[in-house]
Amino acid sequence: MSKIHPATKVNRLSKDKIKNLHYNIRTVLNLSIDKGGSTDRNYLDAEGKRGSYLKFANVFRKEGQPCSRCGEIILNLS
C-alpha cells in the first residue's frame, strides 16, 4: 500500500513516506482484525468461523508468487 520496496533503508524515507507507512500499517492491522485474522489451519473464533484476511492479503503467505504490483517473485527472507 505504501509503495516502498522492502529493501529500502528507513533513513532513505521522507517524513511523508513514514507517515503514509504508519497509516497503512494501521489500516492493514485493522482489516486483518475485522476479517478475523489470517488463520487458515485450525483456529476458529467463538462462532466457529475461520479468519478470512488471507483473501485480502497482498504479500503475507504469498511466497513464491509474483507481486501484483511489480511482478517480482515474493521471497521469504526470514
N, CA, C and O atoms as a Maestro MAE file, in Angstrom:
{
 s_m_m2io_version
 :::
 2.0.0
}

f_m_ct {
 s_m_title
 :::
 protein
 m_atom[312] {
  # First column is atom index #
  i_m_mmod_type
  r_m_x_coord
  r_m_y_coord
  r_m_z_coord
  i_m_residue_number
  s_m_chain_name
  s_m_pdb_residue_name
  s_m_pdb_atom_name
  i_m_atomic_number
  :::
  1 25 0.814 -1.202 0.000 1 A "MET " " N  " 7
  2 3 0.000 0.000 0.000 1 A "MET " " CA " 6
  3 2 0.855 1.263 0.000 1 A "MET " " C  " 6
  4 15 0.481 2.271 -0.599 1 A "MET " " O  " 8
  5 25 1.980 1.205 0.660 2 A "SER " " N  " 7
  6 3 2.822 2.392 0.766 2 A "SER " " CA " 6
  7 2 3.785 2.543 -0.401 2 A "SER " " C  " 6
  8 15 4.452 3.570 -0.530 2 A "SER " " O  " 8
  9 25 3.860 1.527 -1.250 3 A "LYS " " N  " 7
  10 3 4.735 1.543 -2.424 3 A "LYS " " CA " 6
  11 2 6.201 1.775 -2.056 3 A "LYS " " C  " 6
  12 15 6.914 2.524 -2.723 3 A "LYS " " O  " 8
  13 25 6.633 1.115 -0.978 4 A "ILE " " N  " 7
  14 3 8.028 1.185 -0.533 4 A "ILE " " CA " 6
  15 2 8.639 -0.190 -0.739 4 A "ILE " " C  " 6
  16 15 8.120 -1.183 -0.230 4 A "ILE " " O  " 8
  17 25 9.731 -0.255 -1.475 5 A "HIS " " N  " 7
  18 3 10.396 -1.536 -1.679 5 A "HIS " " CA " 6
  19 2 10.877 -2.053 -0.328 5 A "HIS " " C  " 6
  20 15 11.414 -1.273 0.458 5 A "HIS " " O  " 8
  21 25 10.703 -3.348 -0.027 6 A "PRO " " N  " 7
  22 3 11.060 -3.883 1.291 6 A "PRO " " CA " 6
  23 2 12.546 -3.760 1.644 6 A "PRO " " C  " 6
  24 15 12.902 -3.830 2.820 6 A "PRO " " O  " 8
  25 25 13.411 -3.578 0.654 7 A "ALA " " N  " 7
  26 3 14.846 -3.440 0.947 7 A "ALA " " CA " 6
  27 2 15.257 -1.987 1.193 7 A "ALA " " C  " 6
  28 15 16.431 -1.715 1.446 7 A "ALA " " O  " 8
  29 25 14.312 -1.061 1.122 8 A "THR " " N  " 7
  30 3 14.622 0.354 1.343 8 A "THR " " CA " 6
  31 2 14.994 0.600 2.795 8 A "THR " " C  " 6
  32 15 14.284 0.175 3.706 8 A "THR " " O  " 8
  33 25 16.091 1.275 3.004 9 A "LYS " " N  " 7
  34 3 16.535 1.607 4.366 9 A "LYS " " CA " 6
  35 2 15.667 2.744 4.915 9 A "LYS " " C  " 6
  36 15 15.300 3.669 4.190 9 A "LYS " " O  " 8
  37 25 15.355 2.655 6.187 10 A "VAL " " N  " 7
  38 3 14.467 3.627 6.824 10 A "VAL " " CA " 6
  39 2 15.005 5.048 6.694 10 A "VAL " " C  " 6
  40 15 14.230 5.985 6.501 10 A "VAL " " O  " 8
  41 25 16.314 5.219 6.797 11 A "ASN " " N  " 7
  42 3 16.869 6.574 6.723 11 A "ASN " " CA " 6
  43 2 16.748 7.182 5.328 11 A "ASN " " C  " 6
  44 15 17.086 8.350 5.138 11 A "ASN " " O  " 8
  45 25 16.277 6.416 4.359 12 A "ARG " " N  " 7
  46 3 16.048 6.912 2.997 12 A "ARG " " CA " 6
  47 2 14.600 7.378 2.792 12 A "ARG " " C  " 6
  48 15 14.266 7.921 1.739 12 A "ARG " " O  " 8
  49 25 13.747 7.167 3.796 13 A "LEU " " N  " 7
  50 3 12.335 7.525 3.673 13 A "LEU " " CA " 6
  51 2 12.089 8.958 4.141 13 A "LEU " " C  " 6
  52 15 12.628 9.395 5.158 13 A "LEU " " O  " 8
  53 25 11.280 9.669 3.393 14 A "SER " " N  " 7
  54 3 10.883 11.017 3.799 14 A "SER " " CA " 6
  55 2 9.887 10.918 4.955 14 A "SER " " C  " 6
  56 15 9.330 9.854 5.224 14 A "SER " " O  " 8
  57 25 9.678 12.039 5.626 15 A "LYS " " N  " 7
  58 3 8.688 12.055 6.708 15 A "LYS " " CA " 6
  59 2 7.302 11.727 6.177 15 A "LYS " " C  " 6
  60 15 6.523 11.052 6.850 15 A "LYS " " O  " 8
  61 25 6.989 12.196 4.980 16 A "ASP " " N  " 7
  62 3 5.683 11.888 4.388 16 A "ASP " " CA " 6
  63 2 5.536 10.393 4.115 16 A "ASP " " C  " 6
  64 15 4.468 9.828 4.350 16 A "ASP " " O  " 8
  65 25 6.604 9.739 3.618 17 A "LYS " " N  " 7
  66 3 6.553 8.291 3.368 17 A "LYS " " CA " 6
  67 2 6.372 7.531 4.681 17 A "LYS " " C  " 6
  68 15 5.628 6.552 4.734 17 A "LYS " " O  " 8
  69 25 7.047 7.979 5.737 18 A "ILE " " N  " 7
  70 3 6.925 7.325 7.041 18 A "ILE " " CA " 6
  71 2 5.506 7.490 7.586 18 A "ILE " " C  " 6
  72 15 4.935 6.537 8.116 18 A "ILE " " O  " 8
  73 25 4.941 8.674 7.463 19 A "LYS " " N  " 7
  74 3 3.561 8.894 7.903 19 A "LYS " " CA " 6
  75 2 2.599 8.009 7.121 19 A "LYS " " C  " 6
  76 15 1.679 7.423 7.692 19 A "LYS " " O  " 8
  77 25 2.816 7.915 5.810 20 A "ASN " " N  " 7
  78 3 1.984 7.074 4.968 20 A "ASN " " CA " 6
  79 2 2.122 5.608 5.354 20 A "ASN " " C  " 6
  80 15 1.127 4.886 5.411 20 A "ASN " " O  " 8
  81 25 3.345 5.163 5.620 21 A "LEU " " N  " 7
  82 3 3.588 3.789 6.047 21 A "LEU " " CA " 6
  83 2 2.869 3.496 7.363 21 A "LEU " " C  " 6
  84 15 2.228 2.455 7.502 21 A "LEU " " O  " 8
  85 25 2.973 4.405 8.321 22 A "HIS " " N  " 7
  86 3 2.305 4.239 9.615 22 A "HIS " " CA " 6
  87 2 0.789 4.118 9.426 22 A "HIS " " C  " 6
  88 15 0.148 3.249 10.018 22 A "HIS " " O  " 8
  89 25 0.238 4.982 8.610 23 A "TYR " " N  " 7
  90 3 -1.202 4.940 8.340 23 A "TYR " " CA " 6
  91 2 -1.595 3.589 7.723 23 A "TYR " " C  " 6
  92 15 -2.584 2.981 8.131 23 A "TYR " " O  " 8
  93 25 -0.822 3.130 6.749 24 A "ASN " " N  " 7
  94 3 -1.146 1.882 6.059 24 A "ASN " " CA " 6
  95 2 -0.941 0.658 6.946 24 A "ASN " " C  " 6
  96 15 -1.674 -0.322 6.813 24 A "ASN " " O  " 8
  97 25 0.026 0.692 7.834 25 A "ILE " " N  " 7
  98 3 0.195 -0.405 8.796 25 A "ILE " " CA " 6
  99 2 -1.060 -0.531 9.649 25 A "ILE " " C  " 6
  100 15 -1.580 -1.630 9.845 25 A "ILE " " O  " 8
  101 25 -1.540 0.594 10.153 26 A "ARG " " N  " 7
  102 3 -2.757 0.580 10.975 26 A "ARG " " CA " 6
  103 2 -3.956 0.091 10.171 26 A "ARG " " C  " 6
  104 15 -4.788 -0.657 10.684 26 A "ARG " " O  " 8
  105 25 -4.043 0.508 8.917 27 A "THR " " N  " 7
  106 3 -5.147 0.095 8.045 27 A "THR " " CA " 6
  107 2 -5.136 -1.423 7.849 27 A "THR " " C  " 6
  108 15 -6.176 -2.070 7.971 27 A "THR " " O  " 8
  109 25 -3.969 -1.992 7.547 28 A "VAL " " N  " 7
  110 3 -3.863 -3.434 7.320 28 A "VAL " " CA " 6
  111 2 -4.148 -4.211 8.602 28 A "VAL " " C  " 6
  112 15 -4.828 -5.237 8.568 28 A "VAL " " O  " 8
  113 25 -3.631 -3.727 9.732 29 A "LEU " " N  " 7
  114 3 -3.909 -4.409 11.000 29 A "LEU " " CA " 6
  115 2 -5.402 -4.398 11.317 29 A "LEU " " C  " 6
  116 15 -5.953 -5.412 11.747 29 A "LEU " " O  " 8
  117 25 -6.047 -3.277 11.111 30 A "ASN " " N  " 7
  118 3 -7.487 -3.199 11.368 30 A "ASN " " CA " 6
  119 2 -8.280 -4.087 10.415 30 A "ASN " " C  " 6
  120 15 -9.246 -4.728 10.830 30 A "ASN " " O  " 8
  121 25 -7.883 -4.132 9.141 31 A "LEU " " N  " 7
  122 3 -8.549 -5.022 8.191 31 A "LEU " " CA " 6
  123 2 -8.388 -6.473 8.621 31 A "LEU " " C  " 6
  124 15 -9.339 -7.253 8.567 31 A "LEU " " O  " 8
  125 25 -7.190 -6.827 9.045 32 A "SER " " N  " 7
  126 3 -6.933 -8.197 9.491 32 A "SER " " CA " 6
  127 2 -7.807 -8.554 10.686 32 A "SER " " C  " 6
  128 15 -8.367 -9.648 10.749 32 A "SER " " O  " 8
  129 25 -7.920 -7.638 11.624 33 A "ILE " " N  " 7
  130 3 -8.773 -7.875 12.800 33 A "ILE " " CA " 6
  131 2 -10.234 -7.998 12.369 33 A "ILE " " C  " 6
  132 15 -10.942 -8.904 12.810 33 A "ILE " " O  " 8
  133 25 -10.683 -7.081 11.504 34 A "ASP " " N  " 7
  134 3 -12.071 -7.126 11.029 34 A "ASP " " CA " 6
  135 2 -12.393 -8.422 10.304 34 A "ASP " " C  " 6
  136 15 -13.519 -8.913 10.373 34 A "ASP " " O  " 8
  137 25 -11.407 -8.978 9.609 35 A "LYS " " N  " 7
  138 3 -11.613 -10.207 8.841 35 A "LYS " " CA " 6
  139 2 -11.312 -11.457 9.656 35 A "LYS " " C  " 6
  140 15 -11.330 -12.564 9.117 35 A "LYS " " O  " 8
  141 25 -11.035 -11.297 10.939 36 A "GLY " " N  " 7
  142 3 -10.835 -12.457 11.803 36 A "GLY " " CA " 6
  143 2 -9.445 -13.038 11.756 36 A "GLY " " C  " 6
  144 15 -9.240 -14.187 12.149 36 A "GLY " " O  " 8
  145 25 -8.486 -12.267 11.283 37 A "GLY " " N  " 7
  146 3 -7.107 -12.743 11.245 37 A "GLY " " CA " 6
  147 2 -6.808 -13.573 10.015 37 A "GLY " " C  " 6
  148 15 -7.601 -13.649 9.077 37 A "GLY " " O  " 8
  149 25 -5.637 -14.196 10.046 38 A "SER " " N  " 7
  150 3 -5.160 -14.912 8.857 38 A "SER " " CA " 6
  151 2 -5.076 -16.412 9.061 38 A "SER " " C  " 6
  152 15 -4.415 -17.102 8.285 38 A "SER " " O  " 8
  153 25 -5.719 -16.920 10.069 39 A "THR " " N  " 7
  154 3 -5.650 -18.347 10.341 39 A "THR " " CA " 6
  155 2 -6.312 -19.131 9.218 39 A "THR " " C  " 6
  156 15 -7.461 -18.879 8.856 39 A "THR " " O  " 8
  157 25 -5.572 -20.076 8.679 40 A "ASP " " N  " 7
  158 3 -6.144 -20.912 7.636 40 A "ASP " " CA " 6
  159 2 -6.007 -22.391 7.979 40 A "ASP " " C  " 6
  160 15 -6.199 -23.252 7.121 40 A "ASP " " O  " 8
  161 25 -5.680 -22.678 9.212 41 A "ARG " " N  " 7
  162 3 -5.447 -24.069 9.589 41 A "ARG " " CA " 6
  163 2 -6.488 -24.554 10.585 41 A "ARG " " C  " 6
  164 15 -7.501 -25.122 10.176 41 A "ARG " " O  " 8
  165 25 -6.270 -24.347 11.899 42 A "ASN " " N  " 7
  166 3 -7.151 -24.993 12.871 42 A "ASN " " CA " 6
  167 2 -7.832 -24.043 13.850 42 A "ASN " " C  " 6
  168 15 -8.684 -24.497 14.613 42 A "ASN " " O  " 8
  169 25 -7.507 -22.761 13.874 43 A "TYR " " N  " 7
  170 3 -8.134 -21.835 14.810 43 A "TYR " " CA " 6
  171 2 -9.528 -21.447 14.331 43 A "TYR " " C  " 6
  172 15 -9.734 -21.171 13.149 43 A "TYR " " O  " 8
  173 25 -10.464 -21.428 15.240 44 A "LEU " " N  " 7
  174 3 -11.821 -20.957 14.972 44 A "LEU " " CA " 6
  175 2 -12.177 -19.926 16.030 44 A "LEU " " C  " 6
  176 15 -11.750 -20.042 17.179 44 A "LEU " " O  " 8
  177 25 -12.950 -18.925 15.655 45 A "ASP " " N  " 7
  178 3 -13.356 -17.932 16.645 45 A "ASP " " CA " 6
  179 2 -14.505 -18.494 17.490 45 A "ASP " " C  " 6
  180 15 -14.865 -19.663 17.351 45 A "ASP " " O  " 8
  181 25 -15.075 -17.667 18.359 46 A "ALA " " N  " 7
  182 3 -16.124 -18.123 19.271 46 A "ALA " " CA " 6
  183 2 -17.383 -18.580 18.538 46 A "ALA " " C  " 6
  184 15 -18.187 -19.335 19.085 46 A "ALA " " O  " 8
  185 25 -17.551 -18.117 17.293 47 A "GLU " " N  " 7
  186 3 -18.703 -18.527 16.494 47 A "GLU " " CA " 6
  187 2 -18.378 -19.691 15.559 47 A "GLU " " C  " 6
  188 15 -19.214 -20.089 14.748 47 A "GLU " " O  " 8
  189 25 -17.157 -20.238 15.672 48 A "GLY " " N  " 7
  190 3 -16.762 -21.370 14.838 48 A "GLY " " CA " 6
  191 2 -16.286 -20.998 13.448 48 A "GLY " " C  " 6
  192 15 -16.213 -21.852 12.565 48 A "GLY " " O  " 8
  193 25 -15.954 -19.698 13.242 49 A "LYS " " N  " 7
  194 3 -15.520 -19.225 11.929 49 A "LYS " " CA " 6
  195 2 -13.999 -19.093 11.864 49 A "LYS " " C  " 6
  196 15 -13.343 -18.778 12.856 49 A "LYS " " O  " 8
  197 25 -13.460 -19.341 10.679 50 A "ARG " " N  " 7
  198 3 -12.038 -19.120 10.436 50 A "ARG " " CA " 6
  199 2 -11.830 -17.687 9.966 50 A "ARG " " C  " 6
  200 15 -12.734 -17.062 9.413 50 A "ARG " " O  " 8
  201 25 -10.621 -17.177 10.197 51 A "GLY " " N  " 7
  202 3 -10.291 -15.846 9.705 51 A "GLY " " CA " 6
  203 2 -10.264 -15.829 8.188 51 A "GLY " " C  " 6
  204 15 -9.930 -16.830 7.553 51 A "GLY " " O  " 8
  205 25 -10.621 -14.673 7.600 52 A "SER " " N  " 7
  206 3 -10.669 -14.578 6.144 52 A "SER " " CA " 6
  207 2 -9.712 -13.534 5.587 52 A "SER " " C  " 6
  208 15 -9.820 -13.162 4.419 52 A "SER " " O  " 8
  209 25 -8.764 -13.049 6.415 53 A "TYR " " N  " 7
  210 3 -7.861 -11.998 5.948 53 A "TYR " " CA " 6
  211 2 -7.004 -12.430 4.765 53 A "TYR " " C  " 6
  212 15 -6.664 -11.597 3.924 53 A "TYR " " O  " 8
  213 25 -6.646 -13.705 4.677 54 A "LEU " " N  " 7
  214 3 -5.772 -14.161 3.589 54 A "LEU " " CA " 6
  215 2 -6.352 -13.862 2.208 54 A "LEU " " C  " 6
  216 15 -5.604 -13.747 1.237 54 A "LEU " " O  " 8
  217 25 -7.664 -13.736 2.110 55 A "LYS " " N  " 7
  218 3 -8.286 -13.377 0.829 55 A "LYS " " CA " 6
  219 2 -7.930 -11.948 0.419 55 A "LYS " " C  " 6
  220 15 -7.999 -11.602 -0.760 55 A "LYS " " O  " 8
  221 25 -7.550 -11.121 1.396 56 A "PHE " " N  " 7
  222 3 -7.268 -9.714 1.144 56 A "PHE " " CA " 6
  223 2 -5.773 -9.388 1.166 56 A "PHE " " C  " 6
  224 15 -5.372 -8.310 0.728 56 A "PHE " " O  " 8
  225 25 -4.950 -10.306 1.669 57 A "ALA " " N  " 7
  226 3 -3.513 -10.054 1.811 57 A "ALA " " CA " 6
  227 2 -2.846 -9.963 0.441 57 A "ALA " " C  " 6
  228 15 -3.156 -10.738 -0.463 57 A "ALA " " O  " 8
  229 25 -1.929 -9.008 0.298 58 A "ASN " " N  " 7
  230 3 -1.195 -8.845 -0.953 58 A "ASN " " CA " 6
  231 2 0.152 -9.546 -0.940 58 A "ASN " " C  " 6
  232 15 0.662 -9.932 -1.992 58 A "ASN " " O  " 8
  233 25 0.741 -9.717 0.257 59 A "VAL " " N  " 7
  234 3 2.079 -10.296 0.348 59 A "VAL " " CA " 6
  235 2 2.134 -11.435 1.365 59 A "VAL " " C  " 6
  236 15 2.802 -12.441 1.126 59 A "VAL " " O  " 8
  237 25 1.448 -11.291 2.490 60 A "PHE " " N  " 7
  238 3 1.510 -12.285 3.563 60 A "PHE " " CA " 6
  239 2 1.142 -13.661 3.040 60 A "PHE " " C  " 6
  240 15 0.095 -13.842 2.419 60 A "PHE " " O  " 8
  241 25 2.014 -14.630 3.296 61 A "ARG " " N  " 7
  242 3 1.862 -16.024 2.863 61 A "ARG " " CA " 6
  243 2 1.730 -16.171 1.341 61 A "ARG " " C  " 6
  244 15 1.065 -17.086 0.855 61 A "ARG " " O  " 8
  245 25 2.362 -15.275 0.607 62 A "LYS " " N  " 7
  246 3 2.326 -15.325 -0.854 62 A "LYS " " CA " 6
  247 2 3.712 -15.664 -1.425 62 A "LYS " " C  " 6
  248 15 3.976 -15.412 -2.601 62 A "LYS " " O  " 8
  249 25 4.596 -16.234 -0.593 63 A "GLU " " N  " 7
  250 3 5.934 -16.567 -1.043 63 A "GLU " " CA " 6
  251 2 5.886 -17.456 -2.286 63 A "GLU " " C  " 6
  252 15 5.080 -18.382 -2.375 63 A "GLU " " O  " 8
  253 25 6.763 -17.154 -3.238 64 A "GLY " " N  " 7
  254 3 6.828 -17.931 -4.458 64 A "GLY " " CA " 6
  255 2 5.871 -17.469 -5.544 64 A "GLY " " C  " 6
  256 15 5.920 -17.961 -6.671 64 A "GLY " " O  " 8
  257 25 5.002 -16.524 -5.209 65 A "GLN " " N  " 7
  258 3 4.044 -15.992 -6.179 65 A "GLN " " CA " 6
  259 2 4.520 -14.628 -6.661 65 A "GLN " " C  " 6
  260 15 5.280 -13.962 -5.958 65 A "GLN " " O  " 8
  261 25 4.091 -14.201 -7.841 66 A "PRO " " N  " 7
  262 3 4.502 -12.877 -8.318 66 A "PRO " " CA " 6
  263 2 3.783 -11.757 -7.560 66 A "PRO " " C  " 6
  264 15 2.605 -11.875 -7.221 66 A "PRO " " O  " 8
  265 25 4.504 -10.689 -7.308 67 A "CYS " " N  " 7
  266 3 3.921 -9.490 -6.696 67 A "CYS " " CA " 6
  267 2 2.905 -8.902 -7.668 67 A "CYS " " C  " 6
  268 15 3.177 -8.778 -8.862 67 A "CYS " " O  " 8
  269 25 1.734 -8.543 -7.152 68 A "SER " " N  " 7
  270 3 0.685 -7.995 -8.015 68 A "SER " " CA " 6
  271 2 1.036 -6.602 -8.523 68 A "SER " " C  " 6
  272 15 0.449 -6.131 -9.498 68 A "SER " " O  " 8
  273 25 1.989 -5.940 -7.871 69 A "ARG " " N  " 7
  274 3 2.367 -4.584 -8.267 69 A "ARG " " CA " 6
  275 2 3.500 -4.580 -9.287 69 A "ARG " " C  " 6
  276 15 3.420 -3.887 -10.301 69 A "ARG " " O  " 8
  277 25 4.576 -5.365 -9.020 70 A "CYS " " N  " 7
  278 3 5.768 -5.285 -9.877 70 A "CYS " " CA " 6
  279 2 6.082 -6.579 -10.621 70 A "CYS " " C  " 6
  280 15 6.902 -6.578 -11.539 70 A "CYS " " O  " 8
  281 25 5.442 -7.679 -10.239 71 A "GLY " " N  " 7
  282 3 5.648 -8.943 -10.920 71 A "GLY " " CA " 6
  283 2 6.815 -9.769 -10.416 71 A "GLY " " C  " 6
  284 15 6.966 -10.919 -10.827 71 A "GLY " " O  " 8
  285 25 7.651 -9.219 -9.536 72 A "GLU " " N  " 7
  286 3 8.772 -9.976 -8.960 72 A "GLU " " CA " 6
  287 2 8.228 -11.083 -8.067 72 A "GLU " " C  " 6
  288 15 7.162 -10.942 -7.468 72 A "GLU " " O  " 8
  289 25 8.963 -12.179 -7.983 73 A "ILE " " N  " 7
  290 3 8.558 -13.282 -7.112 73 A "ILE " " CA " 6
  291 2 8.747 -12.881 -5.655 73 A "ILE " " C  " 6
  292 15 9.803 -12.364 -5.291 73 A "ILE " " O  " 8
  293 25 7.747 -13.109 -4.824 74 A "ILE " " N  " 7
  294 3 7.800 -12.771 -3.408 74 A "ILE " " CA " 6
  295 2 8.645 -13.809 -2.683 74 A "ILE " " C  " 6
  296 15 8.408 -15.011 -2.800 74 A "ILE " " O  " 8
  297 25 9.627 -13.335 -1.939 75 A "LEU " " N  " 7
  298 3 10.551 -14.194 -1.215 75 A "LEU " " CA " 6
  299 2 10.275 -14.151 0.290 75 A "LEU " " C  " 6
  300 15 9.805 -13.139 0.810 75 A "LEU " " O  " 8
  301 25 10.562 -15.228 0.969 76 A "ASN " " N  " 7
  302 3 10.532 -15.266 2.427 76 A "ASN " " CA " 6
  303 2 11.959 -15.055 2.894 76 A "ASN " " C  " 6
  304 15 12.794 -15.944 2.727 76 A "ASN " " O  " 8
  305 25 12.260 -13.912 3.470 77 A "LEU " " N  " 7
  306 3 13.620 -13.574 3.875 77 A "LEU " " CA " 6
  307 2 13.894 -13.846 5.339 77 A "LEU " " C  " 6
  308 15 14.941 -13.452 5.852 77 A "LEU " " O  " 8
  309 25 12.974 -14.514 6.026 78 A "SER " " N  " 7
  310 3 13.188 -14.754 7.452 78 A "SER " " CA " 6
  311 2 14.103 -15.938 7.694 78 A "SER " " C  " 6
  312 15 14.386 -16.275 8.843 78 A "SER " " O  " 8
  :::
 }
 m_bond[311] {
  # First column is bond index #
  i_m_from
  i_m_to
  i_m_order
  :::
  1 1 2 1
  2 2 3 1
  3 3 4 2
  4 3 5 1
  5 5 6 1
  6 6 7 1
  7 7 8 2
  8 7 9 1
  9 9 10 1
  10 10 11 1
  11 11 12 2
  12 11 13 1
  13 13 14 1
  14 14 15 1
  15 15 16 2
  16 15 17 1
  17 17 18 1
  18 18 19 1
  19 19 20 2
  20 19 21 1
  21 21 22 1
  22 22 23 1
  23 23 24 2
  24 23 25 1
  25 25 26 1
  26 26 27 1
  27 27 28 2
  28 27 29 1
  29 29 30 1
  30 30 31 1
  31 31 32 2
  32 31 33 1
  33 33 34 1
  34 34 35 1
  35 35 36 2
  36 35 37 1
  37 37 38 1
  38 38 39 1
  39 39 40 2
  40 39 41 1
  41 41 42 1
  42 42 43 1
  43 43 44 2
  44 43 45 1
  45 45 46 1
  46 46 47 1
  47 47 48 2
  48 47 49 1
  49 49 50 1
  50 50 51 1
  51 51 52 2
  52 51 53 1
  53 53 54 1
  54 54 55 1
  55 55 56 2
  56 55 57 1
  57 57 58 1
  58 58 59 1
  59 59 60 2
  60 59 61 1
  61 61 62 1
  62 62 63 1
  63 63 64 2
  64 63 65 1
  65 65 66 1
  66 66 67 1
  67 67 68 2
  68 67 69 1
  69 69 70 1
  70 70 71 1
  71 71 72 2
  72 71 73 1
  73 73 74 1
  74 74 75 1
  75 75 76 2
  76 75 77 1
  77 77 78 1
  78 78 79 1
  79 79 80 2
  80 79 81 1
  81 81 82 1
  82 82 83 1
  83 83 84 2
  84 83 85 1
  85 85 86 1
  86 86 87 1
  87 87 88 2
  88 87 89 1
  89 89 90 1
  90 90 91 1
  91 91 92 2
  92 91 93 1
  93 93 94 1
  94 94 95 1
  95 95 96 2
  96 95 97 1
  97 97 98 1
  98 98 99 1
  99 99 100 2
  100 99 101 1
  101 101 102 1
  102 102 103 1
  103 103 104 2
  104 103 105 1
  105 105 106 1
  106 106 107 1
  107 107 108 2
  108 107 109 1
  109 109 110 1
  110 110 111 1
  111 111 112 2
  112 111 113 1
  113 113 114 1
  114 114 115 1
  115 115 116 2
  116 115 117 1
  117 117 118 1
  118 118 119 1
  119 119 120 2
  120 119 121 1
  121 121 122 1
  122 122 123 1
  123 123 124 2
  124 123 125 1
  125 125 126 1
  126 126 127 1
  127 127 128 2
  128 127 129 1
  129 129 130 1
  130 130 131 1
  131 131 132 2
  132 131 133 1
  133 133 134 1
  134 134 135 1
  135 135 136 2
  136 135 137 1
  137 137 138 1
  138 138 139 1
  139 139 140 2
  140 139 141 1
  141 141 142 1
  142 142 143 1
  143 143 144 2
  144 143 145 1
  145 145 146 1
  146 146 147 1
  147 147 148 2
  148 147 149 1
  149 149 150 1
  150 150 151 1
  151 151 152 2
  152 151 153 1
  153 153 154 1
  154 154 155 1
  155 155 156 2
  156 155 157 1
  157 157 158 1
  158 158 159 1
  159 159 160 2
  160 159 161 1
  161 161 162 1
  162 162 163 1
  163 163 164 2
  164 163 165 1
  165 165 166 1
  166 166 167 1
  167 167 168 2
  168 167 169 1
  169 169 170 1
  170 170 171 1
  171 171 172 2
  172 171 173 1
  173 173 174 1
  174 174 175 1
  175 175 176 2
  176 175 177 1
  177 177 178 1
  178 178 179 1
  179 179 180 2
  180 179 181 1
  181 181 182 1
  182 182 183 1
  183 183 184 2
  184 183 185 1
  185 185 186 1
  186 186 187 1
  187 187 188 2
  188 187 189 1
  189 189 190 1
  190 190 191 1
  191 191 192 2
  192 191 193 1
  193 193 194 1
  194 194 195 1
  195 195 196 2
  196 195 197 1
  197 197 198 1
  198 198 199 1
  199 199 200 2
  200 199 201 1
  201 201 202 1
  202 202 203 1
  203 203 204 2
  204 203 205 1
  205 205 206 1
  206 206 207 1
  207 207 208 2
  208 207 209 1
  209 209 210 1
  210 210 211 1
  211 211 212 2
  212 211 213 1
  213 213 214 1
  214 214 215 1
  215 215 216 2
  216 215 217 1
  217 217 218 1
  218 218 219 1
  219 219 220 2
  220 219 221 1
  221 221 222 1
  222 222 223 1
  223 223 224 2
  224 223 225 1
  225 225 226 1
  226 226 227 1
  227 227 228 2
  228 227 229 1
  229 229 230 1
  230 230 231 1
  231 231 232 2
  232 231 233 1
  233 233 234 1
  234 234 235 1
  235 235 236 2
  236 235 237 1
  237 237 238 1
  238 238 239 1
  239 239 240 2
  240 239 241 1
  241 241 242 1
  242 242 243 1
  243 243 244 2
  244 243 245 1
  245 245 246 1
  246 246 247 1
  247 247 248 2
  248 247 249 1
  249 249 250 1
  250 250 251 1
  251 251 252 2
  252 251 253 1
  253 253 254 1
  254 254 255 1
  255 255 256 2
  256 255 257 1
  257 257 258 1
  258 258 259 1
  259 259 260 2
  260 259 261 1
  261 261 262 1
  262 262 263 1
  263 263 264 2
  264 263 265 1
  265 265 266 1
  266 266 267 1
  267 267 268 2
  268 267 269 1
  269 269 270 1
  270 270 271 1
  271 271 272 2
  272 271 273 1
  273 273 274 1
  274 274 275 1
  275 275 276 2
  276 275 277 1
  277 277 278 1
  278 278 279 1
  279 279 280 2
  280 279 281 1
  281 281 282 1
  282 282 283 1
  283 283 284 2
  284 283 285 1
  285 285 286 1
  286 286 287 1
  287 287 288 2
  288 287 289 1
  289 289 290 1
  290 290 291 1
  291 291 292 2
  292 291 293 1
  293 293 294 1
  294 294 295 1
  295 295 296 2
  296 295 297 1
  297 297 298 1
  298 298 299 1
  299 299 300 2
  300 299 301 1
  301 301 302 1
  302 302 303 1
  303 303 304 2
  304 303 305 1
  305 305 306 1
  306 306 307 1
  307 307 308 2
  308 307 309 1
  309 309 310 1
  310 310 311 1
  311 311 312 2
  :::
 }
}
